[in-house]
Amino acid sequence: MKLLTHNMLTSSVIKGVTKGFPLKIVASKVEVREVDYNEPFIIKTLSKVDWPALHQAANEVGYGEDLPIELGEDFQKDETLLRKIHNALLQVDIIEGELVCPESGRKFPISNGIPNMLLSEHEVSS
């Protein structure tokens, strides 16, 4: 599971959960897989990404030390930073582990890079 994917997942559909984002990552296996760098894609994608959640996730899996806590206004001009963001968003891949709801503590397994976000019928809010 890429950190870009993680940035879009929430557990707020669980009955009674109002704060289901961002999910905490507990990774047991992480790999870095090379992906071609595409600067326009990174810049455009960042307009849709929740930066604090990405920063937190990258730190949780050990790849956030080079990322700033906040993006400056001129981040688009800093190719070094954009390459670090590219690495965090697209190259860091959580293979095994779990996602944890920040409110309920409900755990969602990640197996072979795929998060299982399925809920039991009694967990789904109507």
C-alpha positions as CSV (number, residue, x, y, z in Angstrom):
1,M,0.0,0.0,0.0
2,K,1.4,3.3,-1.1
3,L,1.2,6.3,1.3
4,L,-0.8,8.1,-1.4
5,T,-3.5,5.4,-1.0
6,H,-3.2,5.7,2.8
7,N,-3.9,9.4,2.5
8,M,-7.4,8.6,1.1
9,L,-8.5,6.0,3.6
10,T,-10.7,6.6,6.6
11,S,-12.6,4.6,9.2
12,S,-15.3,7.2,9.7
13,V,-17.9,4.7,8.3
14,I,-17.6,2.7,11.5
15,K,-20.7,3.2,13.7
16,G,-20.0,5.9,16.3
17,V,-16.7,7.0,14.8
18,T,-16.5,10.7,13.9
19,K,-12.7,11.0,13.7
20,G,-11.5,8.2,11.4
21,F,-8.6,10.0,9.7
22,P,-5.7,9.7,9.5
23,L,-5.4,6.0,10.2
24,K,-2.3,5.0,12.2
25,I,0.1,2.7,10.3
26,V,1.7,-0.2,12.2
27,A,4.0,-1.7,9.5
28,S,5.8,-5.0,9.9
29,K,7.2,-5.1,6.3
30,V,8.0,-2.0,4.2
31,E,9.7,-1.9,0.8
32,V,10.9,0.9,-1.4
33,R,10.1,0.3,-5.0
34,E,11.4,2.5,-7.7
35,V,8.8,4.5,-9.6
36,D,9.6,7.0,-12.4
37,Y,9.7,10.6,-11.2
38,N,7.0,12.8,-12.6
39,E,7.2,16.3,-11.2
40,P,3.9,17.6,-12.7
41,F,2.1,14.6,-11.2
42,I,3.6,15.2,-7.8
43,I,2.7,18.9,-7.8
44,K,-0.8,18.3,-8.9
45,T,-1.3,15.4,-6.5
46,L,-0.1,17.5,-3.5
47,S,-3.2,19.8,-4.0
48,K,-5.3,16.8,-3.1
49,V,-3.2,15.3,-0.3
50,D,-3.6,16.0,3.4
51,W,0.0,17.0,4.2
52,P,-0.1,16.5,8.0
53,A,-1.5,13.0,7.4
54,L,1.2,12.2,4.8
55,H,3.9,13.6,7.1
56,Q,2.6,11.5,10.0
57,A,2.4,8.3,7.9
58,A,5.9,8.8,6.4
59,N,7.2,9.1,10.0
60,E,5.3,6.0,11.2
61,V,7.0,3.9,8.5
62,G,10.5,5.5,8.9
63,Y,10.6,7.6,5.8
64,G,9.5,11.0,7.0
65,E,12.8,12.4,8.5
66,D,13.5,14.5,5.4
67,L,10.0,15.9,5.0
68,P,9.1,19.3,6.5
69,I,6.3,19.6,9.0
70,E,4.6,22.1,6.7
71,L,4.9,22.7,3.0
72,G,6.2,26.2,2.2
73,E,4.5,28.3,-0.5
74,D,7.4,27.8,-2.9
75,F,7.6,24.0,-2.6
76,Q,7.0,23.6,-6.4
77,K,10.4,25.2,-7.1
78,D,12.3,22.8,-4.8
79,E,13.1,19.7,-6.9
80,T,15.0,18.1,-4.0
81,L,11.9,18.4,-1.8
82,L,9.6,17.2,-4.6
83,R,11.8,14.1,-5.1
84,K,11.6,13.3,-1.3
85,I,7.8,13.7,-1.5
86,H,7.7,11.5,-4.6
87,N,9.6,8.9,-2.6
88,A,7.2,9.1,0.3
89,L,4.0,9.1,-1.8
90,L,4.8,6.6,-4.5
91,Q,7.9,4.5,-3.7
92,V,7.4,3.6,0.0
93,D,5.2,0.5,-0.1
94,I,3.7,-1.1,3.1
95,I,3.6,-4.8,2.4
96,E,2.4,-6.2,5.7
97,G,1.0,-4.5,8.8
98,E,-2.2,-2.9,9.9
99,L,-4.1,0.4,9.9
100,V,-5.6,1.5,13.2
101,C,-8.6,3.8,13.6
102,P,-7.5,6.8,15.7
103,E,-10.8,6.9,17.5
104,S,-12.0,3.3,18.0
105,G,-8.7,1.4,17.8
106,R,-10.2,-0.9,15.2
107,K,-7.4,-2.6,13.3
108,F,-7.5,-3.2,9.5
109,P,-4.9,-5.7,8.2
110,I,-2.5,-5.0,5.3
111,S,-1.5,-8.1,3.5
112,N,0.6,-8.3,0.3
113,G,0.3,-4.5,0.1
114,I,-3.5,-4.5,0.2
115,P,-5.4,-2.9,3.0
116,N,-8.6,-4.8,4.0
117,M,-11.1,-2.1,5.1
118,L,-14.1,-4.4,5.1
119,L,-16.4,-4.0,8.1
120,S,-18.7,-6.5,9.8
121,E,-22.4,-5.7,9.3
122,H,-22.8,-4.6,13.0
123,E,-19.9,-2.1,12.6
124,V,-21.4,-0.1,9.7
125,S,-23.2,3.1,10.5
126,S,-26.5,3.5,8.8
